[in-house]
C-alpha cells in the first residue's frame, strides 16, 4: 500500500437512520409530475416527499340475482380509484412549503420548495431515472442579511412561498420580510 508522506486524506461519512415512519401529512398538492397523462398526489411529511399516482380500474357490477353482470357494449361497471405510492424521497431538512409550477416548454409539472432559514429549490421528476432532478437551488438572503435577521430573531419564521395563479412567477417571503420574485416565464414578445 503506497502512501505519499505529504498527502492527507480527509474523509467524512454521513449516516441517516429513520427511527420511526412519519404519520402526519404536512403539505399535499395534486400535479402531473410523473407524466402528462397521470394525476399525482404529492405529499410532504416531516421526513419524506411521497409521490402517489391515481390509478383507475373498473369493477363489474353485480346483478340482482347475485350473478356477475357482464355489462353492455358501453362497458358499464363501477369505476374504482386508488392511490399507489410511486416514489418516496427522504428529506434532509424540514420542507416549509412547496408549490406545483409548470415551466415554459414542459409537459409535466415541477416543484418549487422552500426550506428554513431561507432556501429555495426547484425540482423536476426524471421518469428515466425515477429521481428528482434539481433545476435551481438558491439561498434567498445573503450572509449579511442572515446575520442581521439572526441577531434580531432567535427563531426566524420559515420562508413563505406563493405562486401566481397564471403561473407567471413565484414569490418567497424570506428573512427580514424581504420579497424575492422568480419569473417562471418571459413576458409576451420579449426575447
N, C-alpha and C positions, 0 to 999 in steps of 0.2 A: 504494500500500500504506500503510494507516494504522497508526501505532504510537503508543500513548499513552506519554508520556515517563516516567511513574512505574510503568508496568506491566512486570513482569518475567515472562518466560516460562521456566519450568523444565521441561525435557524430559528424559526418561530412556528409554533403549531397553534391551531385554533380548533377547539372541540366544542360542539354544541350537543347537548343531550336534553331531549324533551322529557321532562319528568311526568307531565300529565297532558293529555289532549285538551285543547280548548273546547269549552262547552257553550260559549256565547258568540253571538254574531255582533260585530262592531258596526260594519257598513255593508250594504248589499246594493248592487245595481244590475240591470239587465243590459246585455251588449251582444253584438255579433263579433265576438273576439276570436273564436277558433276558425270560422269560415263565414262567408256572407250568407250562407243558407241556414246556419244554425243560430238558435237563440240560446245564449248562455246566461247563467246567473253567476255573477262574480261576487263572492262573499269574503269579507275580511274578518278574521278572528284575531285574537291577540297574538297568535303565534304563526299564522299562515294566511296565504291568499289562495282560496279554492275556486276553481272554475268548474261549474256544473253545466251539463248540456240537457236541454229539454227534449226527451225522446217521446214520440207518439207511436202508439200501436192500437190496432182495432181489435176488439174482443167481440165475437159473435153474440148476438142477443139470444136469450132463452125464450122459447115459445111457452105458451100457457100450459101445454101438456107436459112440460119438463124436458122435452127433446130439444136438440140444438136446431135453431132456425138458421138455414143456410143464407138467408137474406135474398134480395133480388139482385138484378144486374147492376144496380147502383152501388152495391156493396154496403148495405145498411149494417150497422153494428155499433156497439158502444165504443166511442173514442176514449182511450186512456192515455194519460200523460204521466211521465215520471222524470225525476231528476237523477242524472247519472253523473257521478264525480269523474270529470275528465282528467284534471291535473290538480296537484296540491304543491304550492311553492312556500317554503319556510320563509318567514320574515325575521330579519336580524335586528330590527328596530320596530318600535310601535308605529304602525301606519295611522296617521292622524286623520287623513281624508283622501278620498280618491274620486275622480270623475271619469266618465266614459267620453272620449273625444274621437272624432273622425278627422284624420289628417288629409290634406288635399291629395287626390290621386289614389287613395287607399280604398280598397273594397271591404276591409274589415276595420273594426274599432281598435283604438289604443287606450291605455290608461294613463291618466295624469295622477300622480300620487305625491302626497306631502308627508314628510317625517319631521319630528322635532329635532332641534330647535328651529331650523329654517332650511329645509332641503326640499327640492322638487325633482321628481324623477318621472320621465315619460317612457313607458314600455309598450311593446307590441308582442303578441303571441306569435311565435315562429312555428308553423304547423309541421315543417320538415323535421325539426329537432325536438319538438314538443317542449320548448323552453320559452321563457320571457327574454326578449332582447331589449336592452336599454338603448333608447334613441337619444335621450338627453338626461343629463344629471347636473343640476345647478344648486349652488349654495346661494340662497336668496339674499343674504346680507354679508357684507364684507367684515373683516376682522374687527375694524374699529366700531361699527355699529353693534356688533355682537358683544364687544366689551362693554359698551355703554349700556346696552339692554340688560346684560347680566349683572352689571353693577346696580341697576335700578330694581330689577326683578330677580328675586332668588328662585322663583318658579315661573319662568316665562310661559305665556299662553301658547298653545300649539298653533302652527300656521293654518289659516283658514283658506279653503280653496273653493272657487266658484267658476262655473262655465257659462259663457254666453249661450242663450237658447238657440241662436242661429249658428253656433259652432265657429264663431269668428276668432275668439280668444279665450284664454283662461286668466283668472286673476287670483293672486295669492296675497293675503294679508300676513305679512311676516313680522319679525321682531320690531318693536318700536312703532307699530301701526303703519309701516310702510306698505304701499300698494305696489305690487310687481305684476305687470301685464305681459303676457306672452301671446303674440298673434299666432293663430293657427293657420291662417291663410292670408294671402295678399289681397288688398282691395282690388276691385274690378278695374282693368285697364292698366295696372301697374306691373312692371317687369321686375 
